[in-house]
Structure formats: C-alpha cells, structure tokens
Amino acid sequence: MFSFLKRLGGPQIDLAELDALLARGAVRVLDVREETEFRSGHLRGAINIPVKQLPDRIGRLKHDKPYAVICQSGTRSKSATSYLLDQGFEGTVSVTGGTGAWVRSGRPIVQ
C-alpha cells in the first residue's frame, strides 16, 4: 500500500476559511474521494483524483495556486495534503470535516 496513506497531519482549514479562499479565487479544490463518491456530489470546480491514484496522477496538477484538499470526512484529505506538501505543493491545506460537513452546513454541491 502507499505509505503516505498512513501519515496524517498537515495544515487544516475550516469551511468558513475555504469559503473566503474560494471567494478570492485563491485556491483550487482537490477532491480525493473515489470517483463514485465524487459523482454523487462535489464542490463546484473541484478536481477529482482519488487518494490512491494521487502518486500516479500528480503530474496533472498545476502549481499556480495552493490546493484545498477535501474528502468525505477529512481523513483521506489529511494524508493527501501531507503527500502534496512533500511533493512541493506549497500552501496545500486539508478541509476539516470534508464534503460531509460542507453538505450538512447547507452549502451547495454539484451532482
């Protein structure tokens, strides 16, 4: 298995901070859930790369803005955030509570 999946940590932001960053166009959202989860509902403009595919697909990510990494609850995004930071993606953060918290807060998703 991928060793980075076992590591947790890295900087985190809450939904209000994500809202502010999105309003300024200051981040890209990277959704690391599986494709079926992503298709069931995601943040507008989010890029989907499942966490297990991240090492193979990292070359597709741009370096022009930091990434706000999101999953369903926040666990996978923490691992992916640590991995991206290790790979030189400065400013990458994990979204606390994930898409589940986003939906529970009444914020819009794309289906």
PEUR-V689174 format. One record per run of one state. SS is the DSSP state (H for helix, E for strand, - for the rest). FROM is the first residue (numbers start at 1). TO is the last residue. If there is no record, write none. Layout:
ss->[SS/SS]
from->[FROM/FROM]
to->[TO/TO]
//
This chain:
ss->[-/H/-/E/-/H/-/E/-/H/-/E/-/E/-/H/-/E/-/H/-/E/-/H/-/E/-]
from->[1/3/7/12/14/15/24/27/32/35/40/42/43/47/49/51/61/66/71/75/87/93/96/98/105/110/111]
to->[2/6/11/13/14/23/26/31/34/39/41/42/46/48/50/60/65/70/74/86/92/95/97/104/109/110/111]
//
